[in-house]
């Protein structure tokens, strides 16, 4: 997939989870913020299970049943794991929705530590497979990411265009802030 060149705006959605409790299986809010460039245009809201395996299904449901998918060029995620270790199937989402999918990280992942944590959960082999299927970690400027559905260099350029300040695309920053406000009554500082 090739992204539209400036001056045309890129449209994306950024998904993040909200703060959540410790009990395995409890509901965790999942927020998707839609942006045209860096301008907020809408949102979707769903729920996943802490340490479950339903984030992929919920993301697909929110986008297939909603109005935003036809407008989107890119789907962004705050990492691969939501609600603890509820892991995404990045290639499955990209293939099903026909859009590039990107899992962003603030720093390179500690895969060894993640594997140790995953081994303590049910269906750990399936979870390890999801980590492996997400592909290699790329770096472009301040961004570390895994991508399915588009070349890493094109995605890196798109991330630059979708970021206003800092090292987080605006859609992910907004999803993070909205999630914090829904659970705690106010948005947090760090996105």
N, C-alpha and C positions, 0 to 999 in steps of 0.2 A: 504494500500500500504506500502511496505517495501522499504526503501532506500538502495542503494548499499553501502557496507561498504568500508572503506579505504583498499587498496590504490586507488580503483576505484573512479573517479571524479563524483561528483553530478553536474548535469546540471540544471540550473534554468533560468527563465526570471523574471526580476523585472520591474514593471510598475510604472511610476510617471508622473504627469502632469507638464507642463512648466508654468512659470509665465503667468498670464492672466489678462485681463481687468475687469472692474466692470460691464459692460453691460450684463444683463441676456440674455442667448441665444447665446452669441458670441462664436466663435470657440476657443477651447483650445487644444493645441498640447498634444498628449499622446505618451509617449516614452516607449518602452520596450527594456531593455538591456539584452542580453543573455550572461551567463557566464558558463564556465566549472570550477567548484570550484570558484576561485577568478579571473580567467583569462577571459577577455572580448573576446567574439567570434562573436558577431553580434548584430543587433538591428532591431526593427520594429518601424514604425511611423504611427500614425493616428490622428484623430481629434474627439473631443467630444464637447458637448455644455455646456456652463457654466450653472450650476444649472439645467441641463436637466436630462434625464433618459436613456441615451444611452451608458454609459460606458461598461456595460455588453455586449451589442451587438457588440461594437467596439473591445473589447478584443477578443471575440470569432472569429470575422471576421479576425482580424490580425493573429491569430494563426491557424485557419482552412485553410486560404488561403495561408499561408506562409510555409516555409520549416523547421521551428524549432520544431514544436510540437512533432514529433516522438522521438526527442532526449531528451526532457525535463522530469525531475523527479518532478519538483516543480514550481508553479507559485506564485510569490510574488507581493504584492501590498503595496504601501505606504499609509496605512490606507484603510478605506472603501469609503471615499469621494474623488472625483476628480473634478476639475473645479468648486470649491465651494462645492455644495451639490449634485453632480451627483453621486449617490450611486451605489455601486456594488451589484449584487446578487451573493454572494460568493458560496452558495451551487449549484446554477444553473450553474455557470461556471465550478465548479469542476465536476459535473455530466456530463455536455455536453462534456468537454474535457478529462475526465477520468484522471485527475491529481489532487493532493492535491493543494488547494489554501489557501494562508495565507495573511491576512491583518496585517501588522506590524505597531506598534505605538511607539513613543518615550517615552510615559508615559500612564498610564491608561486613557481611554477616560472619559470626563465629559458628560455622557449620558443625564443628565438633561438639560444641556446647548445646546447640539446637538438637542434634541427633540424640545426645544423652537425655534431654528433656522429653523428646518424642517417644523414646523407648519405654517411658513410664506410663504411657497412655494406651488405651485399647486401639487395636488396628494399627500398630506402630509401623508395620511394613508398608501399608498403604500410605501413611503420612510421609515416610521417608521417600517413597516413590514420587509424591507430589513435589517435594523439595528438589529432587533430581530432575524431574520433568520441566521445571521452571526455566532451566537453562543456566548458562554461565552469568556471572555478575560482571557488568560492564561499568566503566567509569567515563563520564563525560563532564568536564569541569567539576562542579561541586556535587554532581549527582552520581550515586551508585544505584544500579538498577538491573533487573532481569526483564527481558522482553520476549513476547511471542507475537508474531504477526507483522513485524516490520524490522528493517535494519537498525542496528543499535545507533549508528551515527545520525540517521534521520530522526530517531527518537530523541537523542541528546539535543539536537537543534530545536525540536518541538518543545522540549522541557524548558529550554531557555526562554522561548516565546511565551510560555504559560506561567512564568515566575515573575512576580512583581518585585518583592524584596526577599532577601534571604536565600535559602537553598531548597525551598519547598514550593512546588507549583501552587498557585492560588487555590485551585479546587481542593487540594488536599489540606491546605491550611484552613480553609473555611469548614470543611467536613470535621476536622479536629475541634475547631472552636465551637461549632454547633453541637457536637456530641457532648462536650464538656458542659455546655450551658443546659442541655436537656437533663443531664443527670445531677449536676451540682447547683444549678441555678445561675451560673455565670461561666463565661468562657475562661479557659486556662491561659497561661502565658505562652507556653511553648507548643509550637505546631510541628 
